Amino acid sequence: MAEAEWLNHTMCVDTGCVFGGKLTALRWPERETVSVSAKAQYAVPAKPLNSEQDLSAQQDHDRLLYFDDYATKMRIETRFKSTVQIPEENSLAALEVMSRFAVDPRWLIYLPPTMAACPTAPEGPFLEHPDQAMDHFASRGVTDLVVEEKHMGSRALLVVAKDAEAAKARFGVEDGKAGVVYTRTGRPFFKDEAEEAAVVSRIANAMQSSGLWEDLQTDWVLLDAELMPWSAKAQDC
């Protein structure tokens, strides 16, 4: 049955009452909807009301990218500092790269920040040494550090859903996949889709057998991970 949905802070409350749907009202400023089902079908629609909407209004809207949205200087408001300026040429270059090489943008729910490397060691057999790292942070007023063992893997982002239907409902994707594995720059991690599907399936099965889907009360997860060994990815370099 047709449902009222928000789309970019706009809502259409026409849910087809005359066609046997619902009569919907929006309560303001609570932004809540109240709906009652029609007592009868008073007119026959030109095409049937969608009883099982495949995509939400927002997902359907997000299927298209408009060139004019990127062919301009952009300003992004952040909650950490002032606005971030993106020149038009940088925006278009990013659009070119992402449209040609990245996974479907609807899967790209997160891109990780890149860690800045500390200064290299001025002498000795090491490229980097803790002494330079400690001095680097101290010079910038950082007094608390967390030191962890570094596993030499390849950074990978894994978006995994319980199944393809859950992925479609959450992300609006229509590729039949239950998940994807991509690099920190948004590109497919695996060249072979069958290999990617096997990794996604193994993780989904582990989530199921361990009860994590139920524990987390979700049907999808995002894992910011390291796939090891590093040489598994480096063989293509």
C-alpha positions in Angstrom: 0.0 0.0 0.0 1.2 3.5 -0.8 2.9 5.1 2.2 3.8 8.8 2.9 7.5 9.2 2.9 10.0 12.0 3.5 12.1 13.1 0.6 14.6 15.9 1.2 12.4 17.4 4.0 9.3 17.2 1.8 6.4 14.7 2.2 3.5 13.8 -0.2 0.6 12.8 2.0 -1.5 11.6 -1.0 -1.7 7.9 -0.3 -4.6 7.0 -2.7 -7.6 7.0 -0.4 -10.0 7.3 -3.4 -8.4 4.2 -4.9 -8.8 2.1 -1.8 -5.5 3.2 -0.2 -5.3 5.4 2.9 -6.2 8.9 4.0 -3.1 10.4 5.6 -2.5 13.6 7.6 0.8 15.1 8.8 0.9 16.3 12.4 3.1 19.4 12.7 5.5 20.3 14.3 5.8 16.7 15.6 6.4 15.6 12.0 4.2 12.5 12.6 1.8 11.0 10.2 -1.6 9.6 11.0 -3.3 7.2 8.4 -6.6 5.4 8.2 -7.5 2.9 5.6 -10.2 3.7 3.0 -13.5 2.0 3.7 -13.9 1.1 0.0 -12.3 1.6 -3.4 -14.2 4.6 -4.8 -12.4 4.7 -8.2 -10.2 2.4 -10.2 -6.7 3.8 -10.7 -5.1 3.9 -14.1 -2.4 1.6 -12.8 -2.5 -0.5 -9.6 -1.3 1.0 -6.4 2.1 -0.4 -5.5 1.4 -2.9 -2.7 5.1 -3.7 -2.1 7.1 -0.7 -2.9 10.6 -1.9 -4.0 12.4 1.4 -3.2 11.7 4.2 -0.9 11.1 7.7 -2.4 14.6 8.7 -1.2 16.2 5.6 -2.6 14.5 6.2 -5.9 15.6 9.8 -6.0 19.2 8.8 -5.2 19.4 6.5 -8.2 20.3 9.5 -10.4 23.3 11.8 -10.2 22.9 15.2 -11.9 26.0 16.7 -13.5 25.0 20.2 -12.7 25.1 19.4 -9.0 28.9 18.8 -9.3 29.8 21.4 -12.0 30.2 24.1 -9.4 32.2 25.1 -6.4 30.8 23.3 -3.4 30.7 24.1 0.3 30.3 21.4 2.9 29.3 22.4 6.5 31.0 20.3 9.2 30.4 20.0 12.9 34.1 20.1 13.7 35.4 23.3 11.9 34.3 25.8 9.4 33.0 24.9 5.9 35.1 22.8 3.5 35.5 24.3 0.1 35.6 22.0 -2.9 36.7 23.7 -6.2 34.7 22.8 -9.3 37.7 21.1 -11.0 38.2 18.8 -7.9 34.5 17.9 -7.8 34.4 17.0 -11.4 37.6 15.0 -11.2 36.2 13.0 -8.2 33.0 12.4 -10.2 35.0 11.1 -13.1 37.0 8.7 -11.0 34.1 7.5 -8.9 31.8 7.0 -11.9 34.4 5.0 -13.8 36.1 3.0 -11.1 34.1 2.9 -7.9 31.5 0.5 -6.7 27.8 1.6 -7.0 27.6 4.8 -4.9 24.7 3.4 -3.0 27.0 0.9 -1.4 29.5 3.7 -0.4 28.0 4.5 3.0 31.5 5.2 4.4 35.0 6.1 3.3 37.6 5.9 6.0 40.0 8.8 6.8 43.6 8.3 5.8 46.2 8.2 8.7 49.0 10.8 8.3 52.4 9.1 8.5 54.8 10.3 11.1 58.2 11.7 10.0 60.8 9.2 8.9 63.7 8.2 11.0 66.8 10.4 10.2 69.2 7.5 10.8 69.4 3.8 11.6 67.8 0.8 9.8 64.2 1.8 10.3 62.0 3.9 7.9 59.9 5.0 10.9 60.6 4.8 14.6 58.5 5.4 17.7 60.8 8.2 18.8 59.8 10.4 15.8 56.2 9.5 16.2 56.1 10.5 19.9 57.9 13.8 19.1 55.5 14.5 16.3 52.4 14.2 18.5 54.0 16.0 21.4 54.9 18.9 19.2 51.2 19.3 18.4 50.0 19.1 22.0 48.8 15.5 22.0 49.4 14.0 25.4 47.4 10.7 25.3 48.2 8.0 22.7 46.9 4.5 22.1 49.5 2.1 20.8 48.3 -1.0 19.0 49.9 -3.8 17.2 49.8 -3.3 13.4 48.7 -6.2 11.3 50.0 -5.9 7.8 46.8 -6.4 5.9 45.0 -4.4 3.2 42.4 -1.9 4.3 39.0 -3.1 3.2 35.4 -1.9 3.9 32.8 -4.7 3.9 29.1 -3.9 3.7 27.3 -7.1 4.5 23.5 -7.7 4.6 21.6 -10.8 5.7 20.6 -11.3 2.0 20.1 -9.5 -1.2 16.5 -8.4 -0.3 17.8 -6.8 2.9 20.5 -5.0 0.9 17.9 -3.7 -1.6 15.6 -2.5 1.2 18.3 -0.7 3.1 20.5 0.7 0.3 18.2 0.7 -2.8 20.8 -1.4 -4.8 19.5 -3.6 -7.6 22.5 -5.7 -8.4 21.3 -8.8 -6.6 24.3 -8.7 -4.2 24.1 -9.2 -0.4 27.2 -7.1 0.1 30.3 -5.6 -1.3 34.0 -5.3 -0.4 35.8 -2.1 -1.4 39.0 -0.3 -0.8 39.4 2.9 1.2 39.1 4.9 -2.1 35.8 3.2 -3.0 37.0 0.8 -5.6 36.1 -2.9 -5.7 38.6 -4.8 -3.6 38.3 -8.0 -5.6 38.3 -8.2 -9.4 36.4 -11.5 -9.3 32.8 -10.9 -8.3 32.5 -14.6 -7.3 35.4 -14.3 -4.9 33.8 -11.2 -3.4 30.4 -13.0 -3.1 32.2 -15.9 -1.3 33.7 -13.5 1.3 30.4 -11.7 1.8 28.6 -15.0 2.2 31.1 -16.4 4.7 30.8 -13.3 6.9 27.0 -13.3 6.7 27.0 -17.0 7.7 29.3 -16.2 10.6 27.0 -13.4 11.7 24.1 -15.9 11.6 25.7 -18.7 13.4 27.0 -16.5 16.1 23.7 -14.8 16.6 25.1 -11.3 15.9 22.2 -10.4 13.6 19.8 -10.8 16.6 22.2 -9.3 19.2 22.7 -6.2 17.1 19.0 -6.0 16.0 20.0 -5.3 12.4 20.1 -7.0 9.0 23.2 -5.2 7.7 26.7 -4.3 9.0 29.7 -2.2 8.0 33.1 -3.6 8.8 36.2 -1.4 8.6 38.8 -4.2 8.4 42.2 -5.4 7.3 42.2 -8.4 5.0 45.3 -10.4 5.5 47.9 -11.3 4.5 49.0 -8.1 2.7 50.5 -10.2 -0.1 47.0 -11.4 -1.1 46.3 -8.0 -2.4 49.9 -7.0 -3.3 50.3 -9.8 -5.8 48.5 -7.6 -8.3 50.9 -4.7 -7.8 
